[in-house]
């Protein structure tokens, strides 16, 4: 039996595991292990298992993951979200729908020191949802604006998915961070524009704006966010300025965020223990998925499935952009049933070689890898807000049981249009993803 046939059978077996609600990391590990044994035998499998986990988890760059997670935990415990929302409300709250716009802007700010979409959605919901309810926002707009705002935590650096992609694609983490700036800014502006459009078509969707704040008050609330601004500037400025590596930057950011949380009293009463436990749980979950993905990727390597698949796609003679559109569609469909980290680990080893073997806008290999990474991560964002999984939606629902998931999903539809416009812009104008890299590189 050929390696390709074994690969297809193992792929079907893994889909069966997932349909039975098995954890994605365990499903990938079992399927990959069985496939590796099928092709190579027991002794090579045991030899691989003897050294592969150590080789993966001893990678220095991976230490950035628990540090960024700890940074996000400290930010959550430290109450930095309230200051961000007050600043957003001071600048945008006077507009109809302004509080929802402020919620999206504050999600972007919190994502800059959190690095997790789920944590961003959960934390900002505590702060923003009560205000939106008090101002009689329609539940669909209130829930949807926070669900899409939470996705920004995945794209705004420093972000764990950006780090994982950089490691898989063998790209410089700092350059991947730089590439994410403009796509993230487009997302913020697009979501705010959608809120404005929804409120223009249906004035009852967004509550009336608050009195316009004076410029003195606006700058006062902005200054109150100084811990966030300082941490963001130190972490990213230190990376781009060459003062320290991303891992060192993550350690400094975790210490700075921890000090800010301690100063705000967020580490008292078990706050420090909750932060450490949350970091340990998040790290364990991610590393389990990484271990499973490594086992599956080892099987794919010995079966030559990615190489055969890439050769088959190139042999079809399809235009490069037809292949790219097909990959985007696959990502959208996978996002309906799979979380973003699992998609990164499962698909990048298969799709990246295909993209690298084709010509897109005359880009070099490094720029092509970075551009595709931004495009893939933006599409994966959509999976956080689409049914049936839509993890951000269910997080919002858990915060306010009176807003059903169906109501939030209906409210998300206009925001999806904004996402698809952004995807089209990133495909047609790769300079959006590469401008900052070229400027600072």
N, C-alpha and C positions, 0 to 999 in steps of 0.2 A: 504494500500500500504506500502511495507516495506521501511525502511530507505535506503537500497541499491538502490532500484528502483527510489526513489525520488532523490537520489544522482546522478544517471545516467541522469535523466531528467534535473536536474539543471545544470549538466555538459554540456549537449547539448545546453541548453539555453545560457550559458555563451559563448560557442563557436560561437553561432549565433550572440551574441552581438559583439564579437571580429571581426567576418566577416563583420559586419556593421560598422567597424572602431570606435567602442566606446572605450573610454579610458579604459585601463586594470583595473585601480583602481575602476572606476565606475562600470564596468562590474562585477567585483568580488563582490562589495558591494551589487548591486541590486540582483544578482543571489543568493548570500549567504543569504541576507535578506528574499527573497521569500522562499527559502528552509527552513530557520529557522521558518518562520511563518507557512509553510505547516505542519511541524512536531510538533511544540510546541505551536503555536497560537500567537495572537497579544500581549497579556499581557507579556508573557516571552520575546518576541522580544523587546518590549519597555523597559522592565526592563534591558535587556542586553545592549541596546543602551544608557541607562542612565549612565552606569558606564564604559563600555568597552573602549570607546575612551580615557577617562581620564586615565584609568588604563594603556593603551598602551603608551600614549605620556608622562606620568609622569615617565616612566622607566628611571632611571638615565643614564644607559648605552647608551640610544639612543641620548643623547646630544652630543655624539662623532660625529654623522653624520653631523650636520651643521658646526661643528668646522673643520672637515677634508675637507668639501666642501669649507669653507672659506680659508683654507690653500691652496687648489688648485687654487682658484681664485686669491689669492695674488701671487702665483707662476707664474700664467699666466701673470698677469699685470706687474710683476717685471722683465720680460725678462730673467729669469734664463735659459730658453731653449737655448738661443744662446751660452752661456758659455758651456753648456753640449755638444752641437753639435761640437763646436770647439775642445773640449777635445777628443771626439770620433774620429773626423777627423784626429787629430794629431797622434793618435795611429793606426788607421785603414785606413786612406785615401790614403795611397800609394798603396794599393792593388786594383786590378781590381774589381769593385763593392764596393770599400771601403767606398764610401760616403753613399751608402745604408746601409752598415753594421754600419757605424757611426750613421746613423739615428735611427736604431734599438736600438743601445746601449744608445743613448741619450733619446729615449723614455722610456727605463728602468729607467734611472736616474730621468727623470721628473716624471714618475709614482710613484717614491719613496716619492715624496713630494706633489703629486697631488691626488692620490687615485681614479681617474676616468679615464676609458678607453676613453670615448668620448672626455673629455677635453685634454687628452694626445695626441690623434690623431689630434685634431683641432689645438692645440698650436704648435706641432712639425711640422705640415704641412707648417705653415707659414715660418718656419726657413729652413727646409730641402728641400722642393719641388723646390724652385728657384735654389738651388745649383745643384740638380739632373738634372734639365732641362738645366742648363748652361753647364753641362758636357755631355749632349746628352744621358742620360739614356733612355732606352726604357720605354714608358709610363706604360706598364704593370708591369715592375719591380719597377719603381719609386712609383707608386700608391700602389702596393701590399705590398711593404716593410714597408711603413708607416701605412697602414691599420693593418697589423699584429703587428707591433710595438706598435700601440695604445692599443691593447688588454692587453699589459703588465701592464697597469695602474690598471686593475681589480685584478691582482694577487699579485703584489708587495706591501708589507705592507709599510705604513698604507693604507688600502683600505676599502672603504665603504661596498662593497659586503662581504668582510671577516668579518666585524663587524656584518652585518645583519645575516650571517650564524651562527656566534658564539652565537648570542642572540637566534635564533630559535632552535639551537641544544643544548642550555644550556651548552656551553663550554666556557672555559676561553679565552678571546679575545687575550691575550698575547700569549697563546699557539697556537692559530689559526694563528696568525701572524708568529710565528716561523716556523710553518709547511709549510708556503708558500714559504720560501726562496729557497729551492732546486728545487721545481717544476718551479719557476720563472727563476732561473738560467738555468735550462735545456731548457726553452723556448727561452731565449736569445741566447744561444749557438746553438740551433737547427735552429733558423731563420737565424743567421749569416752563418751557414753551408749551408743552402739552397741558400742564395745569392751567395756564392762561387761556388756552384754546377751549378747554372743557368748561371753564367758568364763563367764557364769552358766549358759548352756545347755550349754557344752562347756568344762569346767574345763581340759582339756588344750590348748585353743587358745592360752591365754596362760600364760606361765611363772609360777612362784611369785613373789610379791613379795619385795623385799629388806627387810631390817630397817627399821623405821620410823625416819626421821631425826629428830633432836631439832630443836626450833624454832631453836636457835642455829645448827645446821648448815644448816637451810633458809634462814634469812636470810643466812647466809654465802654460800651459792651464789647467792642472789638478788642480793646486792651485787656478786658477780663478773660479773654481766651489765650492770654500770653503763654500759659504752660503748653498748650497744644502747638502754638506757632513756634515756640522755642524748641520743643522736642522735634517737630517736623524739620525745622531748619538745621538743627544739630545733626540729626541722623542723615538726612539726604545731602545736606551741605558737606558733611564730613566725608561721605562716600564720593561725591563728585569732585570734591577738592583734593582727593587723594590722601586725606588725613588718616583714614582707617578703612579697613575692609568692611563689606556688608555684615559679616558676623560680628566684628568689633562694634559696628554701628548699632546693630541690634542689641548688644549687651549694654551699650551706653544709653540707648533709648529705653530699655527696660528699667535701668537704674533711675533715669530721669523721670519716667512715668510713675515708678514706684514712689519716688520722693514727692511728686505732685499728689499722688493718692494719699500718702501719709499726711501731707500738709492739710489736705481737705478732710482728714478723719476717716477716709474710706477703708483703711486697713485695720481699724479698731473693730472689736466685737466679732472676730473671726474672719474679717475681710482678707487678711493675708493668707489664711489657710484656704479660703475659697478660691483665691487667685492661684495658689499653687496647685490645688486639686484640679481646677479647671484646665490649667496648663498641662498637667500630667495626663488628664483624660483626652484632651485634644491631640497631644503629641502621640499618645498610644494609638489612637484611632488612625491618625495619618500614617504612622510608621507601619501599622498592620496592613494598610492599603499598599504602602510602598513595598513591603515584603511580598505580598501577593502579586503585585505588578511585576516585580523582578523575576519571580518564578514563571509567570506567564510569558514575559519577554524572553527569558532563557529558552523556553520551549519554542517560541516563535523563531528565535535565532537558529536553533538546530533544525527546525522544520523548513526554514527558508521561506516561510509564508510571506513576510513583508517584501522580500526581494521579488518573489514570483508575482505577488500582487502588483508591485510597482511596475515590473516589466509588462504584465498583462495590460495595465491601464495605459502605459505608454504605447504599447502595440496596437491599441484600438485606434490610434490616430486622432483622438479627440483634441479639440482646441484646449489649451491650458486653462482658460477661464471656464470652460464647460466642466472640467475636472474640479476646479475650485468651487464652483457653484454646487456640484454634487456633494463635495465634502461639507459645505456649509449646511446643506439640507440634512445630511446624516447627523451633524452635530445638533441641529434643532430637534430632530426626532429622538436622539439619544438623551437630550436634555429633559425630555418628558418623563423619563424613567430612571435617570441616573444622576448622581451629584457631580459637580464640576471637577473635583479632585480625581474622582474615579475616571472621568472622561479623559482628563489630561494624561493620566498614567496608562490608560488602556489604548488610546488612539494615537497619541503623538508618535510612538515608535513605528506605527503603520503609515500614517498620513504624511509625516514630515519628509521621509525619503521620496515620496511621490512628488511633493511640491518642490523639493530641492532638485529633482531631475527635470523640471520644466522651466521654461523661461517666462518670467513675469516682469514686464517693464524694464528688462535689462538689468535687474538687480543682481548684485553679487551674493555669494552664498550666505554670508553673515547677515546682510541686510534683509535678504529673503526670509531667513529663519526668524528674525525679529519681527518682520512685518506679518508673517503668517501667524506667529505667536499672538500678536495683538488681535488679529482678526479672529483666531480661534477662541481666545479668552472672552472677547466681546460676545461671540455667539453662545459660548457656554454660560455667560451671565443670564441669557434668556431662560435657560433651564431652571434657574432659581425661582422663576415667576410663572412658569407654564404648567398646566395640569398634565398628569395627575399628581406628580411629585411636588413641584413648586414649593420648596422648603421654606422660602421666605414668607410665602402666603400663609402657611400653617403656623409659622412663628407669630405672625401678626394676629392670626385667629386665636392662638393660645393666650395672647395678651388681652384680648377683648372678645369674650365669647359671643357678644351680641352682634358681631360682624362675621357672617358665615364665609367660608372659603369661596363659595360660588359667587357671592357679592364682590369679593376682592378680585377674583379672576375676571369678572365682567368689567370692573373698573380698570384693569390692567390693559385691556385691548388697545386703547389709544396710545399707551406708552410703548406697546410692541411695535406700532408703526414707526415711532421715533427710533427704536432700536434697529429696525430694518433699513431705515434711511441712513443711519450711522454706519451700518455694515456696508451698504453700497458705496458710501463715501470712502471708507477705508480700503475697499477693493479697487476703486477707480483712482484714488489719490494716495498711493503708498507714502508720499511725503508727509502725510498727517502723522503717521506712526514714526517716521524716521527723521523728521525735522529737528527735534531736540537732540537726538543722538548725533546727527551730523554737526549740529551747532556746537555742542559741548564736547564732541569726540575729537 
